[in-house]
Amino acid sequence: MNKAGFAPEATARLIEQGNRRALARAITLVESAHPVHRQHATTLLATLRKDRQAIRIGLSGTPGVGKSTFIESFGLHLVESGLKVAVLAVDPSSARSGGSILGDKTRMDQLSRHPSAYIRPSPSQTHLGGVARRTREATALCEAAGFDVVLIETVGVGQSETMVAEMADLFVLLLAPAGGDELQGVKRGIMEMADLILINKADGDLKSAAIRTCSDYAGALRLLRKRSQDPEGFPKALTVSALEGAGLRQSWEEMLALVAWRRKQGVWARTRASQNAYWFNAELRHALLTRLEHDPEAAAASRQLQKALQAGEIAPSVAAERVVDIFLRTKT
């Protein structure tokens, strides 16, 4: 145990034994931006065992498509099949307090009370795209805790889809019935990232519209360039009803089939290695920027150059080079 009273080995063992309180505290720790907390989080993550791998499923969709309802129904289907499921639901942050606004845990009442499920709403903390910066580390903690499936829900805005694709094994796009016209409004890049497109609300009066929409997306997917990480038939579009539970079993079977194929072909391991490299570079850039911002001489130079920038006396690229040069000189 160190001077601050933090015992990484003991905490890691508790997490690996499935202790929910230890897991919750560890996720709070990795979400903290405090320098001491970051040091503790880094030590803890290095201490955890690395031989446990959950299926990480990224889930995105526009607001109102029924993501929370789908996650609860899908999560219940998984836990009733004997699996342990963790849900990392990224909420928009309050501009005033920085806390979560939507409170997904209160909207998944049945799943949150199941002993094999764990739901953790995390504020996006104004991070680009709405994906909490430390969601990747929270995912690693859930894997170490023995969860079989980790569902990562984004707020469905901006570039969150790109971010979640870099931390998930499967990317699922949830859409609502729209009769096909909505195809023009869906970005090609999102469709190219999706492994499954699920048309939700395929029940009642919307069932026929959902079937038509699914057919439209299936046709659009066939026109996309085939990806090397997919077997024949993927990506594909399916209809589901989170309200009635229809289509959930088929969706899960399709996910398992895709995971099995990718593992057999080595795609799974290559993707995880590529993601590690991506996050290494992201963390390296963030660490360097943080050091730069906290360097007294570089910070002073930055403040002085701001006036010249506002007056149009210097180009932004030139000003940035000067600050970096000053920072590097202080380190030699």
C-alpha positions in Angstrom: 0.0 0.0 0.0 1.4 3.4 -0.9 1.3 6.7 1.1 -2.1 7.6 -0.3 -3.6 4.4 1.0 -4.2 2.9 -2.4 -3.4 -0.8 -2.8 -3.5 -1.7 -6.5 -2.8 -5.4 -6.1 -5.6 -5.9 -3.5 -8.0 -3.8 -5.6 -7.2 -5.8 -8.7 -7.8 -9.1 -6.9 -11.2 -7.9 -5.7 -12.2 -6.8 -9.2 -11.1 -10.2 -10.6 -13.2 -11.9 -8.0 -16.3 -10.0 -9.2 -16.5 -7.5 -6.3 -19.0 -4.9 -7.6 -18.0 -2.2 -5.1 -14.3 -2.5 -6.1 -15.3 -2.3 -9.8 -17.4 0.8 -9.2 -14.6 2.5 -7.3 -12.1 1.5 -10.0 -14.2 3.0 -12.8 -14.6 6.2 -10.8 -10.8 6.2 -10.4 -10.1 5.8 -14.1 -12.6 8.5 -15.0 -10.9 11.0 -12.7 -8.6 13.6 -14.3 -6.8 14.3 -11.0 -3.0 13.6 -11.5 -2.7 11.4 -8.4 -5.8 9.4 -9.5 -4.4 9.0 -13.0 -1.2 7.5 -11.5 -3.3 5.1 -9.4 -5.4 4.2 -12.4 -2.4 3.4 -14.5 -0.9 1.2 -11.8 -4.2 -0.6 -11.3 -4.6 -1.3 -15.0 -1.1 -2.6 -15.2 -1.8 -5.0 -12.3 -5.0 -6.5 -13.7 -4.8 -9.9 -15.5 -5.0 -9.7 -19.3 -6.2 -13.2 -20.2 -9.9 -12.4 -20.0 -11.7 -11.1 -23.1 -15.3 -10.1 -23.3 -17.2 -9.4 -26.5 -17.2 -5.7 -26.7 -20.3 -4.4 -28.6 -20.5 -0.7 -29.6 -24.1 0.5 -30.0 -25.1 3.8 -31.6 -28.2 5.3 -32.9 -30.0 8.6 -33.1 -31.9 9.9 -30.0 -35.4 8.5 -29.8 -34.6 5.3 -31.7 -35.0 3.3 -28.4 -31.4 2.5 -27.5 -32.1 2.1 -23.8 -35.1 -0.1 -24.3 -33.2 -2.2 -26.8 -30.2 -2.5 -24.4 -32.5 -3.6 -21.6 -34.3 -6.2 -23.7 -31.1 -7.5 -25.3 -29.2 -7.5 -22.0 -32.0 -9.5 -20.3 -31.9 -12.0 -23.2 -28.1 -12.4 -22.6 -28.2 -12.8 -18.8 -31.1 -15.2 -19.1 -28.9 -17.2 -21.4 -26.3 -17.5 -18.5 -24.0 -14.6 -19.5 -22.7 -11.8 -17.4 -23.3 -8.4 -19.1 -21.9 -5.0 -18.4 -23.4 -1.8 -19.9 -21.3 1.3 -20.2 -23.8 4.0 -21.1 -22.2 7.3 -22.0 -24.5 10.1 -21.0 -24.2 13.7 -22.2 -22.6 15.9 -19.5 -24.2 18.8 -17.7 -22.3 22.0 -18.7 -22.8 23.2 -15.1 -21.8 20.2 -13.0 -20.2 17.8 -15.5 -22.5 15.0 -14.4 -24.7 12.7 -16.4 -28.0 14.1 -17.7 -30.0 11.2 -19.0 -29.4 8.6 -16.2 -29.6 5.4 -18.2 -29.6 3.2 -15.1 -33.0 4.6 -14.1 -34.3 3.8 -17.6 -33.1 0.1 -17.5 -34.8 -0.8 -14.2 -35.2 -4.6 -14.8 -31.7 -5.1 -16.2 -30.1 -3.0 -13.4 -31.6 -5.3 -10.8 -30.4 -8.5 -12.4 -27.5 -10.1 -10.4 -25.6 -11.0 -13.7 -25.8 -7.4 -15.1 -23.9 -4.3 -14.2 -24.8 -0.8 -15.6 -22.5 2.1 -15.3 -23.7 5.5 -16.7 -20.7 7.8 -17.3 -20.8 11.5 -18.3 -19.2 12.2 -21.6 -17.3 15.1 -20.0 -17.6 17.1 -23.2 -15.2 14.7 -24.9 -15.3 14.8 -28.7 -18.1 12.6 -30.1 -19.8 11.9 -26.8 -17.7 8.9 -25.8 -16.2 9.2 -22.4 -12.4 9.4 -22.7 -11.9 6.6 -20.2 -14.6 4.3 -21.4 -11.9 2.1 -22.9 -10.3 1.7 -19.5 -13.6 1.0 -17.9 -14.1 -1.7 -20.5 -10.8 -3.3 -19.5 -11.9 -3.3 -15.9 -15.2 -5.0 -16.8 -13.3 -7.7 -18.7 -11.0 -8.3 -15.8 -14.1 -8.6 -13.6 -15.3 -11.6 -15.7 -18.1 -10.1 -17.7 -18.8 -12.0 -20.9 -20.3 -9.1 -22.9 -19.7 -5.4 -22.6 -22.2 -3.1 -24.3 -20.9 0.4 -25.0 -23.7 2.9 -25.7 -22.9 6.2 -27.2 -25.1 9.3 -27.3 -25.3 9.0 -31.0 -24.0 12.4 -32.1 -20.9 13.8 -33.8 -18.0 11.4 -34.2 -18.8 9.1 -31.4 -19.3 6.2 -33.8 -15.7 6.5 -34.9 -14.5 6.5 -31.3 -16.5 3.5 -30.2 -15.4 1.5 -33.2 -11.9 1.8 -31.9 -12.8 0.1 -28.7 -15.4 -2.4 -29.7 -15.2 -5.8 -31.4 -18.6 -5.4 -33.1 -20.4 -2.1 -34.1 -24.2 -2.1 -34.1 -26.2 0.7 -35.6 -29.8 1.0 -34.3 -32.3 2.8 -36.5 -36.0 3.4 -36.5 -38.5 2.6 -39.4 -38.5 5.4 -41.9 -39.8 3.9 -45.1 -36.5 4.2 -46.9 -36.3 7.9 -47.3 -33.9 8.2 -44.3 -31.2 6.4 -46.3 -30.2 9.8 -47.8 -29.6 11.2 -44.3 -27.4 8.3 -43.0 -23.7 9.0 -43.4 -21.9 6.5 -45.6 -19.0 6.3 -43.1 -21.4 5.1 -40.3 -22.8 2.4 -42.6 -19.3 1.3 -43.6 -18.4 0.8 -39.9 -21.5 -1.0 -38.9 -21.4 -4.8 -38.6 -25.1 -5.0 -38.0 -27.9 -2.5 -38.7 -30.9 -3.3 -36.5 -34.2 -1.6 -37.4 -36.0 -1.3 -34.1 -39.7 -0.9 -33.3 -40.7 -3.6 -35.7 -44.0 -4.1 -34.0 -47.6 -2.9 -34.2 -48.3 -0.3 -36.9 -44.6 0.2 -37.6 -43.8 -3.5 -38.4 -44.4 -3.2 -42.2 -42.4 0.1 -42.3 -39.6 -1.6 -40.4 -39.5 -4.5 -42.9 -39.4 -2.1 -45.8 -36.6 0.0 -44.2 -34.6 -3.2 -43.4 -34.9 -4.2 -47.1 -33.7 -0.7 -48.2 -30.6 -0.9 -45.9 -29.9 -4.5 -46.9 -29.8 -3.3 -50.5 -27.6 -0.3 -49.6 -25.1 -2.6 -47.8 -24.8 -4.8 -50.8 -23.5 -1.8 -52.8 -20.7 -1.1 -50.3 -17.2 -2.4 -50.9 -16.7 -5.7 -49.3 -14.5 -5.5 -46.1 -11.7 -8.0 -45.5 -12.8 -8.5 -41.9 -16.2 -9.9 -42.9 -17.5 -13.3 -44.0 -20.0 -13.7 -46.8 -23.3 -11.9 -46.0 -21.9 -9.3 -43.6 -22.6 -6.6 -42.8 -26.3 -7.2 -42.7 -29.6 -5.5 -41.7 -32.2 -7.1 -39.4 -35.5 -6.1 -37.8 -35.9 -6.2 -34.0 -38.6 -5.2 -31.5 -37.1 -4.2 -28.2 -40.7 -4.0 -26.9 -41.7 -7.5 -27.8 -38.3 -9.1 -27.9 -38.6 -10.2 -31.5 -35.4 -10.6 -33.4 -33.1 -10.5 -30.3 -32.1 -14.1 -30.5 -31.3 -13.9 -34.2 -29.3 -10.7 -33.7 -27.2 -12.4 -31.0 -26.7 -15.5 -33.1 -25.5 -13.3 -36.0 -23.1 -11.5 -33.6 -21.7 -14.8 -32.3 -21.3 -16.1 -35.9 -19.3 -13.0 -36.9 -17.1 -13.2 -33.7 -16.4 -16.9 -34.3 -15.4 -16.2 -37.9 -13.1 -13.3 -37.0 -11.4 -15.3 -34.3 -10.8 -18.2 -36.6 -9.4 -16.0 -39.4 -7.2 -14.0 -37.0 -9.2 -10.8 -37.6 -10.1 -10.5 -33.9 -6.5 -10.5 -32.7 -5.4 -8.1 -35.5 -8.2 -5.7 -34.7 -7.4 -5.7 -31.0 -3.7 -5.0 -31.7 -4.6 -2.2 -34.1 -6.9 -0.7 -31.4 -4.1 -0.8 -28.8 -1.9 1.1 -31.2 -4.6 3.6 -31.9 -5.1 4.3 -28.2 -1.4 4.4 -27.5 -1.0 7.2 -30.0 -4.1 9.0 -28.6 -2.7 8.7 -25.0 0.7 9.8 -26.1 -0.7 13.0 -27.8 -2.8 13.7 -24.7 0.1 13.2 -22.3 2.3 15.5 -24.4 -0.4 18.2 -24.6 -1.0 18.0 -20.9 2.8 18.4 -20.2 2.9 21.3 -22.6 -0.1 23.1 -21.0 1.4 22.8 -17.5 4.9 24.0 -18.4 5.3 27.5 -17.0 7.4 28.9 -19.8 5.4 27.4 -22.6 2.1 28.5 -20.9 3.5 32.1 -20.6 4.6 32.1 -24.2 1.2 30.8 -25.3 -0.6 33.6 -23.4 1.6 36.2 -25.1 1.1 34.8 -28.5 -2.6 34.8 -28.1 -2.7 38.6 -28.4 -0.6 38.4 -31.6 -3.0 35.8 -33.0 -6.1 37.8 -32.2 -4.5 40.8 -33.9 -3.6 38.7 -37.0 0.1 39.4 -36.5 1.1 35.8 -36.6 -0.1 32.6 -38.2 -1.4 29.9 -35.9 1.1 27.3 -37.2 4.0 29.7 -36.5 2.8 30.5 -33.0 2.4 26.8 -32.3 5.9 26.0 -33.4 7.3 28.7 -31.2 5.5 27.4 -28.1 6.7 23.9 -28.9 10.3 25.1 -29.3 10.2 26.9 -26.0 8.8 23.8 -24.3 11.6 21.6 -25.8 14.3 24.0 -24.8 13.1 23.8 -21.1 13.6 20.0 -21.3 17.2 20.0 -22.6 
